[in-house]
């Protein structure tokens, strides 16, 4: 355990940040999974609404610094291409 006051504070703040980042990443994964299940079910309308929610979630994660800009763009692009490919 750290003895210096600033080191103790860093431990606490990094733990808080880690928990917040985990929650945001988990939300992104859930949103992506919803899009993929709608695509697998063949429901285009549900896939479009899930894609809209997923894109919003991913963009928020990017804004918060949890995801890098290119990673967020790639995820949204791949999801939208998969939804567009549906017949």
Secondary structure by P-SEA (a helix, b strand, c coil): ccccaaaaaaaaaaaaaaaaaaaaaaaaaaaaaaaaaaaaaccaaaaaaaaaaaaaaaaaaaaaccccaaaaaaaaaaaaaaaaacc
